[in-house]
Amino acid sequence: MAPGTARRLLLLLVWVAVTWAARPDLLNICMDSEHHKTKPGPEDSLHEQCSPWEDNACCSFNMSLEYRKDISYLYRFNWEHCGKLKPDCKRHFIQDTCLYECSPNLGPWFQKVSRGWRRQRLLNVPLCKDDCQDWWEDCRTSYTCKSNWHDGWNWSLGYNRCPANAACRTFDFYFPTPDALCNQIWSNSYKVSNYSRGSGRCIQTWFDPENGNPNEAVAKYYADRSGAGPSEAWPLQFGLALMLLWLLS
């Protein structure tokens, strides 16, 4: 092999290695946040509604105990700012928190942010439409005072309270449809999917671990579609590699 050709091939291999390594790995990762583990892994036990993630979790047992408290030390967030939530409604918020804190399958929807307690957030996670429908049905007659629970609270006592002049009304006043609830409550962290549970195309808030974690396949599907997986990335890289060879010839 001529020295010039060998040099060009070496440059090509270095370039491919660098660009390949620079691609973010969106699968089986934890959010960069104060209360998440740095890497997912098994837990001997997780409390109640977080238990589906015991085999591979981004949360710890002690954290899972806090998620069910009305005002936990983690975020000092009070779900029951307008009085007691109905038990079936509260169950959905605990499940939502378990998914957010424990799941290692949300990487395709991480977005960088700059806050003291987290460096990433979720954006447009495709939530299964039947999960959203059930959440809305079970909460529609409970009470809240806001349609966006991310911001705008009164934190003067160290936990969230309704802002001034915000009236407590039933959920279906602030969230007239299931989509309104799931899309708006956490500032578009979720985007209700047209798909249902078991489709392999939407994230489930709960699953039976005896049958495996269906969200693993969902995350892989969307990671590949984003161009992060090898099946999507290699054609572009191959084309750029040929262009680089041509320029160096």
ABEGO torsion letter per residue (X at the ends): XBAAAAAAAAAAAAAAAAAAAABBBABGBBBBBAABBABBBBBABBBEAAAAAAABBABBAAAAAAAABABBAAAGBBABAAEBBBAAAAAAAAAAAAAAAABAAAAAABBBBBBAABABBBBGBBBBAAAAAAAAAAAAABBBABABAABGBBAAAGBBBBBBGBBBBBAAAABABAAAAAAAAAGGABBBBABBBGAGABBBABBBAAAEBAAAAAAAAAAAAAGABAAAAAAAAAAAAAAAAAAAX
